Amino acid sequence: MENKAEKAGYYKTLIIRCPRLGGEVPFAYCEKEGGDLPCRLSVSCWERLFPVEDYLRETLSADAWTLLNSQSPKDKLTSILDIVEKAKKRVK
């Protein structure tokens, strides 16, 4: 792959098992899981498959990168409720 657009397109199609959801998801989902931000676990989940930190640093603004790295984990119930709410919005 020669250009950034090709790499980005390829990365978005890669699939792994999500430790939070328990099923398979493409990177495209993780990249937008937090709305304007990727999932806070994106780097740790994807680093073995491609240079995800480099990719995110290139695609996110400096402020977004800082915000992504400063997110603290939510408790389990809050996480589950957030996931359910997001799923409801996608279905509509």
Rosetta blueprint (number, residue, H / E / L):
1 M L
2 E L
3 N L
4 K H
5 A H
6 E H
7 K H
8 A H
9 G H
10 Y H
11 Y H
12 K H
13 T H
14 L L
15 I E
16 I E
17 R E
18 C L
19 P L
20 R L
21 L L
22 G L
23 G L
24 E E
25 V E
26 P E
27 F H
28 A H
29 Y H
30 C H
31 E H
32 K H
33 E L
34 G E
35 G L
36 D L
37 L E
38 P L
39 C L
40 R L
41 L L
42 S H
43 V H
44 S H
45 C H
46 W H
47 E L
48 R L
49 L L
50 F L
51 P L
52 V H
53 E H
54 D H
55 Y H
56 L H
57 R H
58 E H
59 T H
60 L L
61 S L
62 A H
63 D H
64 A H
65 W H
66 T H
67 L H
68 L H
69 N H
70 S H
71 Q L
72 S L
73 P L
74 K L
75 D L
76 K H
77 L H
78 T H
79 S H
80 I H
81 L H
82 D H
83 I H
84 V H
85 E H
86 K H
87 A H
88 K H
89 K H
90 R H
91 V H
92 K L
